Amino acid sequence: MLRLLVSLIFILSAHFLLAQFPTQGPGGFGNPGGFGQQRPGQLNVDTIQEDIKRDTFGAYRFFVKNPFHEKAFADTLITDYLHQHDPTRQRQWDYMHLGISGSAAQPIVYQPLLRRGFDLGWHQYDLYLKSADDIPFYRHETAFTNVGYSQLGDQNNSFFTLQFSRNFGPGFNMSIDYQRLSERGTTTLFNRQSLRNTTLGLNFWFKGKNGRYNAYLTLVNNKLERNENGGLVKDTLTRGTFATPAQAEVFLEAARSRYQHEEVQFTQYFQLNRFGSITDTVGQDSLDLLPTVAVADKQIYQVAHTISYQNIFSRYNDDNTNLATFYKDFNTDPRGIRNFVGHQKVENQFRLLTYRSQGPLVGRTRQEAGLLELGLVHAYHRIELEAKDSSLNEVFAIGRWDLQPVPLVDLRLNAKLGLLGNIGDYQASGEIDFKLGKLGFLKGKATNQLYSPSLIQREFWVTQQRVWNNDFKKTLESNVQASLNIDRFDVEVGAAYHLINNLIYFDTIGYARQTGRPVSILQLFLKKNFVIWRIHLDNQVVLQNASEDIIRLPQFFGKHSLYFEGKLFRVLNSRIGVDVRYQAGYFADYYLPLTGQFQVQDKRMVDFYPAADVFGSFQITKFRAFFKLENVTRFIAENQLFYQTSFYPMPPSSGFRLGIRWFFVD
């Protein structure tokens, strides 16, 4: 039903889209922020908003969880995110994947998973999935379309993205967020190293005549399809036994997986106090059709309600019956391997909130100050496994407080407490910013959380046979981080410390285990940029060490970018240079596609390998283009493959990628 509704709305809106650009051809190349909002294992950074250039068309971007806090949305400058199509590289610290964009990924630099309530336990696709909370809404003067396309080799390896938003009549706005990442090359990739990720998000915003009532409807469909090869049996490149990657021997020849996440969410905000109808007039067919009563420097009181439905479907199957040596204890049926999980969730959320409005004003973003929010969340879960079904009810109390206790200090506090279902689970976090004037600023962040084991950590079924049924304790995790930014010297230094009690991990045979020993992780990081004339050298390095061997992390990771930035031929804004990334050699985790988990392994070491990419990015008005020659290191290290995850190397060829982005304003 959800797929039918999404398809119907998309078809009905197609004629509006076609009017926005002359052809249905090339478009953008990826969402730098991954999910836009904070997701498990991600930085809390809306990276698509970094380094923006303000222009005159006046669009502002916000998310439904906090619609009164906007950021200017405009055509981006030439930044790292222009030529980095891969979501694993569109962030401060890279993620490691299985050799191609869109494959299962986990952080190279340890980051905590932020948990609230029931969790399936699959986070290998977090960078590619979008929930309803991650699809942005737009307040703007006029319709816009942002499209782009990048391609590596043939059309089988491509990335297409589209963002579109338009006002339709008084008080109604619609926006579309779409992306498709395909890696299906037959000659450039290893055997069965192929996938396709598709995400479609539709947003509808209705605003009442007096501005006190706002309603937001979001529909999202994520579909991830892939062939699974289990990695290379041996590093055959050094033995010269294959002419093309497709001839390399892999573990799995018939395994497939599919992950689908659908969601419908409806959110309402009603303002309790009155100030009279104030209209934000900035142009015809624009914000004058969307009146607001959020008068500047007034205390606003609102009540909010959100109801959402999620349907998650995960399937893995392998019809090859001669794989007992690979699957071992998971081989529960001689006819083949199958794992199926279905999860339906209905959630109701009620919130009371108050804040002091800082806008909107013509040509400025809406901002809030002193936000205080309290609420209750009820969630009903239905879980379908291979041989049984179950259900669960949860209730959480939630709270948030943003305040400025003294001038030059900003403090943000968040709390979640389980009251039913996962009773006793909690999460408390805080962030603080000290503004140091011309010197820069000091940032601190702390998180403390107690969370229940995920579904896959508790039990796992293969072909209707239960492989394990664990009674694990809850995990207690504490994280502290501090950093100092010195603007004058363009430098940032910082440190982080993580302490985990009752850590659950996956051992060398792929089974879930829990250790009773506390595990600590210490991290030190440095960011320093140099500029001489138009030559830039950007540098980031992190050192990290874990107290226990069950968490495998490279002891150091670094990435550097050396480039020229300036105008060519007096009109072409350009950035031309080389990116280099590397990590210490170590026994990196192995990814088992049946469980969807990264597990400890001691058989194959990932060696030190400085991977270099040559790139060029160019801009003329609202048109962007780039080229990138990937992994030029192979011309020097001819007998060495580039690994991030054990047994899963990058393709040995040096790929040439082209991409464009075009921004249209109607």
N, C-alpha and C positions, 0 to 999 in steps of 0.2 A: 504493500500500500504506500509506504514512504517513497519507494523508488518510482512508482507511478505518479505520485503527486509532484515529486521533484522534476520528473521528465516533462509533465504537463506544463508546469510553470515556466520551465526553461524554454519550451517550444513557443509558448504564448509571448514570451519576451524577446524572441529571436529577432523580430523585425526592428525592434528598438536598437539592438546591438549592431545590426548590419548598417544602420544609418550613421554609425559613429566612425567607421573607417572604410577606406575605399576598397579593400580586398579582405579576404578571410585569411590572409597569409601571416607572415612572421610576426611574432610578439615578444613578450618578456621572458626572462629566464630565472624564475625562482623568487621565493619569498625569503629575504635575508633573515627574517626573524624566526623562520621555522614555523612556530605556532603563534607568533605575535605576543601572546601572554606567557607567563611562566608555566612550564610544564615539567614533569619529573625529569631531573637531570639536566635542565636547561638554565641558562642565565636569565635573570629577570630583566631583560633588555628588549625593547621594541626596536630591533636593529634596523628595520626598514626606514626609521625616522632619523637615522644618524646622518650627519653631513648633508642636510637638505638645503636646497636653495629656494628661498621664498620668491614666488612670482605673483602675478596680479590676479590669477583666476580664483584664489581664495577658497581652498578646500581644507576641511579640518576632519581629522580622523579620531574615532573613539571606539571603545568596546562596551558591550552591553552591561558588564559588571560595574562600570564606572563611567556612565555617559556624560557626566559633567566635568570630565577631565579630558581635554582634547590636545592633540598635537597637529601641527601644520602638516598637511599632506601636499607635496609638490614634487615636481620632477627632480630626481636625484642627481647629484653631481657625479663626476667620475670618481668612484671610490673602489675599494677592494671588492665590494659586492657586485660591481658591474660585470667583472670577468670571472667571478667565482659562482658558477651555476650550482655547484654541489652544496646541498644544505649542511653537510657535515663540516664545511669550511666557512660558512657564513656566520661566524660567531667568534668570540674572543679566543676560546681554546677549541681546537678541532676535536671532532669525534673520529674514531676508527671504524671502518666498515669492512665489507667482504670483497673489496677490490673494484666495485663499480658503484656509481651514484645510485641512491635509492635502496641499497641493500641494508641488512640489519646493521645497527650501529650502536656503539656505546662510547662514553667519554674517554679520551686519552688522559685528561686531567680529572681526578676524582671530583665528583659533584654529588651532593646528597639527593635522594629521591624524596620529594615532598608528598606525603601521603595523607589521605583523609578517607577512612572507612574501607569498605570492601574493594579489593584490588585483584584483578585476574592474574597479574604477574608478568604480562608481556609488555615490555617497554623498548624492545629493539627497534620499533618503528615510530617512536615518539616524534622524531624530527619531521616525519612526512605526513602524519595525521593532523587533522584540524577538528576541533570540537566547535560547538556553537559559540562558546565564549571567545574563540580565536578568530572569528570572522569579523572584520572591522565594519563599522558603519561610517558614513560620511555626511558632514554638513558642508554645503558648498553653494557657490553662486550659479554654476552652470555645469552641465553634464560633462563627464570626462571618461576616457577610455585609455587604459595603460596596457599595451600588449607587447609580447616579445617572444623570441624564439632563439634557441641555440641548438647546434647540431655538431656531432662528432662523427666524421666520416660520412655514412649514408643516413637516410631518414630513419633507420631503425634505432639510432641512438640520438634522441632529441629531448628537448625540454621546452614546453609551451606554457605560458601563463597569461592570464587575463584578469584585470580588475576594471570594473565598470560601475558607474553610479549616476543616477538621474532622478530629478524630482518629477513627479507626475501629479499635477493638480495641487490644490491647497493642502498642505500638511501631510503629504505622502511621498516617501522616497524608497527607491529600490536600488540594490547594488548586487553585483555578482563577483565572486572570487573563484577562479578556476585555474587548475594546473594539472598537467600531465607530464610525467617523467617516464621515458621509455629507454631501456637498455636491452636491445634485442638483436644486436649484431651477430652475424653468423660466421664471420671470418676474423674479426678483431678481438672477440671475447673468448674465454675458455668455454669448453663444452658445457652446455646447460647453464651458463652464467647469464641468465636473462631475467628481466622483470618488467613490470609496468605498474606505475602508481598513478592513480587518478583521484582528484579531489574536486568536488563542486560544492560551493556554498552560496546560498541565496538569502539575502536580507531584505526585510520589509519594515519600514519605520513609519508609524502613524503618529501625528501630533495633533492634539485637540485644539479647538479654535482659541481657547483662552490660554493655551500653553501649559496648563497645570497637569494634563494627562499625556503620557507618552507610552506607546506600545511598540514592542520590537518582536518580530517573528523571524526565526532563523531555521533554515533547512540545510542539512549537511549530509553529503554522501562521500565516504572514503572507500576506495577499493584498491587493494594491493594484491597483485598476482605475480607469482614467480616460479621458475623452475629452480630446484635445489640440487646442487652437485656435491655438497659435503666437503668441498675443497679438493686440492690436488693430492693424489696418492703419494707422489714424490716430486721433488724440485727438478723436473725433467729438463729445464732450460740448460743447466750446467752439463747435462749429459748429451745434449743435442739430439734427442730422440723424437722431436716433433718439428714439423715444418711450419705449422700454424697453431695458435692457441687451441683451436677446436679439436686438434688431434691429441691434446694432453689427456692423460688418464685421470679420471676423477672417481670419487668414492660412489656417487649415486648417479644412476642413469635414467631413473623413471620417477623421481620424487617431485612432488608439486605441493605448493602451499597457497592458500588464499585467506586473506584477512579483510573483513568488511566491517565498517563502522558507520552506522546511520544515526542521525539525531534530528529531532524536532524540538525547538525550544521557543516558548512564548513568555516574554517578560513585560511587566507593567510597572510604571512609576506614576504615583499620584502625589502632587504637592499639596500639603495640608494648609499652608498659610497663603494669603492673597496679597498681591501688590498692585493689582490692576494689569491689564494686558499691555505688554511691551513688545513691540515688533522690531526685529533686527533687519533693517532695510539696507540691503547692499546690491540690489539689482533686480531686474525683471526675471521671472521664472527662477527665483532663488530663495534666499532665506526669508524674504517678505511673505512667502507662503508657509513658513514654519515659525509662527510667533512663539515667544517665550516670555516667562515671567521671572526668569533667573536674573533679577536686577543686581547690579554690582554692589558689593559691600553690604549685602543683606543676609541674615541668617535664614537658611532654607530648611524646612522640615518636610520629609517625604516618607511614604510607605511604598514598599516594593514587593512584588510577588513574581516568582518564576516557577513555571511548570515545564518539565522536559521529559522526553522519552528517548531512550537510547536502545539500539539493537546492534549487538556485536556478534559476529559470526567468524569462527576460525576453523579451518580444516587443513589437515596435512595427510597426504596419502602417498604410498610407494607400493606399486604393484609388483616390484621385483621380488621374487621368492627366494633368491639366492644371496641374501645379505645378513645371514646370522652372525657372521664375524664382525660386521659393522655395528648392527643394532644391539647385539649381545642380549642382555637381560630385557631389553625393550621388545625383542622379537617374540611376542606372545602368541602369534598365530602364523603357521607356515604358509598361509595363503597371501600374506602381505601385511603392510603396516597402515594403520589408520588412526588418526586422533581428531576428535571433533569437540568443540566447545561452543555453546550458545549462551548469550547473556543479554537479558532484557532488564532495563532499569527505568523506573518511573520516579521522578524526584519533584518534590514541592519545597519551595524555599520562601520564607517570609522574612522581611527585613524592615527595620525602622532606622532611619538615618537622618543626620543633620549636618550641615556644613555652611560655611560662609562663602557666598558666591563672589568670584573675581571677574565676572563677565556674564554674558558675552558682550563685546563691543564690536563695531564694524571693523573688519580687518584684523581681529584678534581672536585667539583661542579662548574657549570657556575653560576656566580653572576653578578649582575648589580649594578651600583652606580649612583646616581644623575638622576634617571629616571624622564623624563618630558614627559607627554602624553596629547594630546588634540584630541577631537573627536566629532562626531555627530552620533546620533542614531535615526533612524526612525523605528517605529513599527506600523504595521497595525493589529488591533484586530477585530475579528468577534465573537460575543457572541450570543449563542442560549439559550433562556429560555423557560419555559413551553408554553407560548402563544405568544412569540414575538422574533424577531431577531434584532440585531443592530450591528453597526460597529463604530470603533474609530481609528483615526490616531494620533500618538504622535511623537514629535521630542524633543530630549533632547541633550543639550550640556554637554559634560563630560570632566573632567580634573583631572590629577594626577601629583603630584610632590613629589619626595623623595629627600631629600637633607641633607647635614651635614653643617649647618651654621658655627659651630665652632667645633674643635676637641672634641670628647667624647659626642657629642650631635647629635642624629639622629631625623629627623623630616619627617613625612609623611602626606601629605595633599591630600584630595579628594574633588571633587565638582561635582554636577549634577544640571542642571537647565532646567526646562520644558519650551519649546518654542511654542509647538502646542499641542492641545488636553488637557493636564493637565498643561496649561500655569500658571505660578506662582509657581508651585511645585518646591522645591529645597531641596538639601541635601548637607551640608558642614560638613566635619569631619577632625580631625587632631589627630595624635599621636606623642608623643615626648618621647625619652629615654635619660636620663642623666646617663652616666657611672661614677660611684663614686669610681673607682679603686678597691682596696681590700675590701672596705666596701660593695659594691654591686651596685645596680642601682635603679634609680627612674623613674617611668613610669607615663605618663599622657595621658588621652584620652578625647576628647570632640566631641560631635555631635549636630548639630542643623538642623532640617528638618521640612518642611511644606509639608503635603501630603493630597491628596483628599480622601474622604471616599471610602472604598472598595465596590465592587458590592453588596455583601450581606448586607452591612450596608445601602446601598441606597434602594434596593428593593429585595423582596423575594417572590417567587411563590410556591404554593403547589397545585398539581393536577389542573393546569391551572387557578388557582385563585390567584390574587396578595394579599398577606397578609399585606405588608406595602410598602409605597413609600415615602421615606424620602428626605428632602432637607437639608442635614447637611452642616455645615461649615467645612472648612479644619482644620486639627489638626496641631498645632504647638508644637513640642517637642524638649527639650534641655536636654542633658545628659553630665555629667562631672564625671570623675573617676580618681583617683590617687592612686598609690601604691608604697611602699618602700620595696625592697628586700635586706635583709642583709645576704649575703652569709655565713659569719663567723658563724652566729647563726642559719642558715637554717630557717629563719623566713620571712614572708611577711605580712605586714599590709597595709590596704587601706580603702578608703571610696569612695562612689559614691552618686551622687545627680541627680534626674530626675524631670523635671518640664514639665507637659503636660497641654496644653490649648485646650479646646474643645474636650475633651476625649470622644470617642464613646465606649460604653460597651453594654452588653446584660443583661437585668434586670431579675427579678425572674420568669417572665413568658416567657422568651426567646426572647423578642423583643429588637431590636436595639434602644438605647437611646443615647443622647448627653447631657453632662453636661456643663453648662457655667462657672462652678467654676474651677479654676486652681487646679490641683492635683499634689502633690509633694511626692516623695519617697526618703527617706534617708537610706543608707546602710553603715554598717561598717563590715569589714571582717578581719579575722586573719587566717594565715596558719603557723603552727609550727610543725617541725618534730624533734624527739628525737632518738638517737641511743646509745645503750649500748651493747658493744660486737656485737653480731649478732641479737640482739633484736631491732626491730624498732617500733616506735609509731608515726604514721602520723596523723595530726589533721587539720581540717578545720571547721571554725565556721563563720556564718554570722548573723548579726542583721539587721533588716529592719523594717521600719514603713511608712505607707501610710497616707496621710493627710485626705483622703476621704474613706468612707466605700465601695465605688463602686469598688475599687481594693482590693481583698482579698489576703493577703499574711501572711504566718506564721511569727511571730515576731522574731523567731530564727530558724535556720537550721544548723545542724552539721553532720559531718561524720568523723569517726576515724577508723584507721586500726592498729591493733597490730599483729605483725608477726615475725617469725624467718626467716632469709634469709642466706643461706650458702649452702655448699656442703654436701650431704649425701652419704656415701659409697665412698667418695673421687672423684666421677665422676658425681653425679646427682645434678645439680644446683636446689635449692629448695626454695620455699617460702610457709610457712605454718602459718596460723593465723586466725583471725576473723575480719570481717568488721561490724561496727555498724553505723547506720544512724537514725536520728530522726528529728522531727520538732515540734514546739509548736502547741498545740491544737487551732483550729480556725474553723470558718464556711467556709470551702473550697468550691470552685466553683463546680457546677454540670455541667456535659457534656450532652447536648441534641443532640442525633445523627441525628435528622432530619435537624437541621441547621448546624451541625458540629462545634458548638461554645461552649466554656465554659462560663457559665452564673452565675450570683450572686444567692445565695440561703440562706435561713434562717431556714431551717427545720432540718438539721442534721449536727452536729458538728463532725469534724475529731479530735479524741483524740490523745494526746501524746502517742507515741508507739516507743520504741527503737528497731528497727528491726536489728537482728544480723544474719550474714551468716558466717559459718565456711568454709574455703577453703584451698586448697593445689595446688600449681603450680610447675611443674617440667620440666627440660630441659636436653636433651642429644643431643649435636651437633645441628642439624637443626630440631629436633623433640621436640614438646612441648605437654604437657598434663596437664589437671587440673581436679579437682573435686570441687564441692561446695554443701554444705548442706544449702539450703535457708530457711530463716525465722525460725531459731531455737528458737526464742523468744516464739513461740507458745507453747513450752513445759512448759513454766512458766505461760504465760498469756493464759490459755486454753479457757477462755470464752470471749476473745477479738479478733476481726478481725483487720487486718492491712489495714488502709485506707490512700490513698493520695488524691484521689478525692472523694467527697461526693457521697454515694450510690454505689460506685464501689470498693469493697474490694479486696485485694489479696486473692487467694485461701487459705483455712485454712490449707492445708497439708504442711508439710515441705519437699519441693522437693529436690531430689538428682540429681544434674546435672553433667554430664561427658563431657569433650571436649578434642579435640586434634587439633594441627596445624602442618603441615608438609611443609617444604620449600625445593623445588627441584631446582637444578641448572644443566642445560644441557650443 
